[in-house]
Amino acid sequence: MSRAPGRAPRDPKEPVSLMSLQPNKILGAVLAVAVVAFAIDFVSDQIFAKQDLKTPGYVVDMNAAPAVAAAEAPAPAAVEPDPNASAPAGAQQAATAADAGAAPETQQVAAAAPAAAAASDVAPIADRLKTADVAAGEKASKVCTACHSFADSGANKVGPGLWEVVNRKPGTHEGFKYSPAMMTFGETHTWDYATLDVYLTNPKAEVPGNKMAFAGVKKPEDRANLIAYLRSLSANPAPLP
Ligand code: HEC
């Protein structure tokens, strides 16, 4: 075994008391390293100020979820479910293609067309709400619950509580820190059915700069079902249009 420090001083003349400081020296060195590390961390934080992400790190694409709902919905002809329908939610392209239902060609077109173009040949939300299915909407809303609570407590999560959101002023739910974009939007808008319909089609397009990291609900029926469900989240649901 090697000599234990302090037991066999290299220099016999060296005072024993000094050698007994060896553990303290080691401790001191460790602390010094820690202090330097903290200092570097602090200084680098000053130099490289942290910035909020301008664009969200991830965007939830919901086309996968409605595919499931649509597959369960009564389809005119028993269309063989696209094998892609069971693809993981991440496979957005596949999911869009699998946006199951009646006529695959029309849906491809609808999926590919920009929201504005698609909106023009879509029945107005007032009409679609007449045949909307609240239960299907509740199912489709599962994808929202990652960020929103629908409870009547109005609790906020990543996004504001959505209880009684219909006919509310955008950006006004108590206790939620909205983006400036959403608050500005609220100065000139109300969450009526039509506004919700457009917003939920493509949130980023309708309210540029808002911080809802969500790609949108592309299928008009899915949006109608969702909005019918949102309407039900109230002690006094707003009248249908
Ligand atoms: C990834 C998280 C996330 C998902 C998923 C999400 N949202 Fe949001 N949502 C937000 C955030 C954050 C805001 C606040 C936006 C802002 O302040 O710019 C918001 C705002 C809203 C608003 C405006 C509310 C108000 O008080 O003005 C509505 C309506 C809304 N979301 C509906 C939905 C619906 C319906 C879904 C599901 C189809 C959904 N959201 C999915 C995060 C999300």
Residues whose N, C-alpha, C, O or C-beta is under 5 A from the ligand:
A	BS01	HEC	V60 V143 C144 A146 C147 V158 G159 P160 V165 K169 P170 G171 T172 H173 K177 Y178 S179 M182 N210 K211 M212 A213 F214
